[in-house]
Amino acid sequence: MMERLAGKRIFVTGAAQGIGLAMANAFLREGAALFLIDRDAELLEREATALRNTGGRLGWLAADITDAAAISAAVRQAEGAIGAINGLVNNAGVNIFAEPLETTDEEWNRCFDINLKGAWNCCKAVLPGMIEAGGGVILNIASTHAFTIIPHTFPYPLAKHALLGMTKSLGLEYAAKNVRVNALAPGYVSTQKVVDYWNSFPDPEAARAETMKLHPGGRIASPEEIAMAAVFMISDECPFMNATCLTIDGGLSVQQHPA
């Protein structure tokens, strides 16, 4: 069977857990070479070592995506480890939820620094090489928060709306250079972040049940299901998909009122 990502050399951020780790596993199975980035050095070392032990070709580095110089250095290291980068997945992000007037400057800055500026730092670091090489693909992991608003989740949706805007802007800007830029918008996914959200309620099981009830199918996505969509979008199977967003939420965002 042909490997769907043979020849892809992909730089993945937020790769040590959740959706990022699921994507790393899926990309390796499909023949990609990877360079993994995460702020959690210990967790990244453990998970990346396990991935390498499966026979995958990869490198990794603990780095903060909000530090542009560190990301530029990481891309240079990645090029030395796996070759010229022709794929980028901006997966790293952070949930910052608050009531607007109670949002501190620190929360605002952290939200935009990680969810928007960090993604731009990575794009800026890889785009020159992609253009010089004649093409590449960038996949930004957005969210259904990029086009819907849930009260009391400010300013996270603002940053994700902006990430979607950046996706469209860069996609148009570099289309003639054969660089595709798209976004993937998951809804609820069974990651540790979602478990932590449920655990923030007095009755976590009731909170979990309420989340499931919101969805037409009565369940939420697994990280592996998001990774399956990411394989398609980072591959050459959708060569005319550009400056757009694919939603993976089981139909949640098109439902006007929960059943």
C-alpha atoms as one frame of an Amber mdcrd trajectory, in Angstrom:
protein
   0.000   0.000   0.000   1.310   3.439  -0.928   2.115   5.728   1.991  -0.034
   8.835   1.681   2.601  11.199   3.123   5.751   9.816   1.525   8.121  12.699
   0.843   6.478  14.989   3.392   8.736  16.601   5.985   6.403  18.105   8.542
   7.032  20.496  11.422   4.352  19.937  14.117   3.811  22.164  17.156   2.100
  21.145  20.383   3.055  17.589  19.517   3.530  15.973  22.925  -0.108  15.206
  23.730  -3.717  15.283  22.558  -4.429  16.093  18.922  -0.789  16.920  18.222
   0.448  13.520  19.351  -2.351  11.743  17.479  -1.361  13.604  14.310   2.293
  12.699  14.818   1.373   9.019  15.049  -0.848   9.193  11.972   1.710  11.132
   9.912   4.447   8.638  10.719   2.226   5.704   9.758   1.699   7.365   6.389
   5.420   7.757   5.720   6.145  11.365   6.699   9.320  12.547   8.378   8.552
  14.749  11.376  10.076  17.406  13.570   8.103  17.850  16.779   7.873  20.959
  18.967   6.374  21.353  22.423   7.011  23.515  25.487   6.909  20.504  27.822
  10.446  19.147  27.398   9.987  16.058  29.583   6.722  14.970  27.995   8.030
  15.650  24.496  11.165  13.593  25.133   9.119  10.651  26.382   6.551  10.647
  23.579   9.020  11.404  20.778  11.331   8.621  21.953   8.406   6.200  21.874
   7.536   7.339  18.357  11.117   6.940  17.172  11.176   3.425  18.620   8.392
   2.493  16.200  10.821   3.149  13.362   9.638   6.611  12.503  12.032   9.211
  11.098  11.813  12.250  13.329  13.535  14.860  15.416  12.258  17.047  18.207
  13.018  20.120  20.274  11.436  21.765  23.308  10.635  25.331  22.254   8.152
  28.117  22.905   6.286  29.125  19.749   5.868  32.680  21.068   9.653  33.148
  20.776  10.275  33.944  17.092  14.055  33.521  17.350  13.668  30.113  19.014
  11.289  28.963  16.287  13.628  30.152  13.522  16.420  28.163  15.187  14.119
  25.148  15.531  13.296  25.227  11.823  17.010  25.302  10.983  17.558  22.331
  13.288  14.614  20.537  11.689  16.094  21.055   8.235  19.296  19.451   9.428
  17.429  16.526  10.979  14.833  15.638   8.337  15.471  17.932   5.346  13.724
  20.996   3.944  10.319  21.509   5.581   7.417  21.183   3.138   4.639  20.828
   5.712   3.722  22.783   8.849   0.993  21.992  11.335   0.284  24.819  13.772
  -1.381  22.815  16.514  -0.120  24.417  19.746  -2.773  26.454  21.526  -4.233
  27.362  24.878  -7.770  27.868  26.168  -8.299  31.256  27.809 -11.930  31.639
  28.864 -13.276  34.630  30.779 -16.019  37.223  30.973 -14.832  40.119  28.756
 -14.572  42.846  31.397 -12.861  40.452  33.796 -10.150  39.480  31.289  -6.743
  40.637  32.469  -4.059  42.052  30.188  -1.960  38.998  31.007  -4.740  36.636
  29.877  -5.326  38.653  26.699  -1.637  38.690  25.788  -1.131  35.004  26.544
  -4.163  34.062  24.452  -3.038  35.977  21.383   0.668  35.256  21.807   0.122
  31.491  21.752  -2.950  31.060  19.554  -2.103  33.654  16.886   1.389  35.109
  17.135   2.936  31.704  17.766   1.303  30.306  14.638   2.545  33.296  12.650
   6.071  32.824  14.002   6.048  29.295  12.623   4.570  30.337   9.268   7.133
  33.100   8.923   9.953  30.664   9.670   8.960  28.020   7.097   7.439  30.054
   4.263  10.708  31.270   2.679  11.964  27.705   2.357   8.674  26.475   0.922
   8.602  29.281  -1.639  12.202  28.637  -2.645  11.530  24.906  -3.009   8.459
  25.487  -5.175   5.669  24.689  -2.749   4.421  23.375   0.552   1.385  23.086
   2.765   0.452  24.742   6.055  -2.352  23.455   8.248  -3.564  25.625  11.129
  -5.540  23.838  13.824  -8.332  26.279  14.512 -11.574  25.453  16.341 -15.308
  25.830  15.946 -14.635  28.900  18.122 -13.194  30.380  14.892 -16.719  30.994
  13.551 -19.079  30.591  16.503 -19.263  32.323  19.867 -19.936  30.664  23.212
 -20.611  33.165  26.004 -17.950  33.436  28.710 -15.165  32.061  26.492 -13.617
  35.471  25.712 -10.970  36.123  24.305 -10.268  32.641  22.871 -12.770  32.928
  19.987 -11.235  36.258  18.973  -7.828  34.660  18.575  -9.263  31.699  16.643
 -11.275  34.002  14.368  -8.005  35.834  13.686  -6.190  32.545  13.019  -8.819
  31.705  10.412  -8.332  35.167   8.883  -4.579  34.596   8.740  -5.188  31.238
   7.060  -7.222  32.855   4.306  -4.820  35.767   3.891  -1.690  33.621   3.597
  -3.484  31.126   1.382  -4.288  33.836  -1.152  -0.926  35.570  -0.792   1.145
  32.497  -1.646  -1.177  30.467  -3.877   0.848  31.429  -6.946   3.945  30.092
  -5.168   2.276  26.664  -4.837   1.890  27.012  -1.056  -1.500  25.937   0.267
  -2.676  27.257   3.639  -5.759  25.740   5.248  -7.351  25.298   8.647  -8.953
  22.397  10.462 -11.639  23.233  13.018 -12.311  20.557  15.627 -15.180  20.819
  18.040 -15.090  18.919  21.330 -12.332  16.294  21.350 -11.595  13.772  24.087
  -8.269  15.289  25.170  -6.932  16.013  28.636  -7.995  19.646  28.222 -11.620
  18.576  27.852 -11.342  16.230  30.828  -9.900  19.104  32.866 -12.860  21.247
  31.776 -15.331  18.622  32.982 -13.406  18.267  36.231 -13.786  21.992  36.884
 -17.493  21.408  37.599 -18.883  20.169  40.947 -20.212  17.077  39.140 -17.751
  16.130  36.348 -19.864  13.220  35.120 -22.901  15.458  34.746 -20.789  17.981
  32.835 -19.530  15.209  30.576 -23.081  13.983  29.916 -24.197  17.530  29.105
 -21.404  17.865  26.541 -22.343  14.589  24.892 -25.986  15.636  24.741 -25.063
  18.735  22.730 -23.894  16.585  19.820 -26.252  15.093  17.230 -24.459  11.742
  17.463 -24.309  11.753  21.250 -20.514  11.648  21.412 -17.410  13.770  20.816
 -14.407  13.148  18.591 -11.308  11.187  19.463  -7.909  12.766  18.742  -7.367
  10.027  16.168 -10.429  11.158  14.211  -9.030  14.671  13.971  -5.688  13.209
  12.894  -7.380  11.316  10.056  -8.661  14.595   8.634  -5.247  16.208   9.111
  -3.582  13.448   7.059  -5.891  14.273   4.171  -5.321  18.019   4.417  -1.520
  17.857   4.711  -1.321  15.325   1.872  -1.391  15.909  -1.889  -4.880  14.413
  -2.102  -6.543  17.852  -2.024  -4.281  19.967  -4.268  -6.931  22.598  -5.015
  -8.035  23.085  -1.393  -6.639  26.429  -0.287  -7.499  29.304   2.057 -10.377
  27.380   3.589 -11.402  25.517   6.743 -12.625  21.966   7.270 -14.905  21.493
  10.278 -14.768  18.256  12.292 -17.409  18.518  15.028 -20.032  15.843  14.351
 -22.505  18.475  13.174 -22.497  20.504  16.401 -21.872  23.907  14.837 -24.705
  23.699  12.298 -27.309  22.875  14.948 -29.303  25.979  15.879 -30.569  24.549
  19.158 -29.402  21.387  20.942 -31.888  18.520  20.867
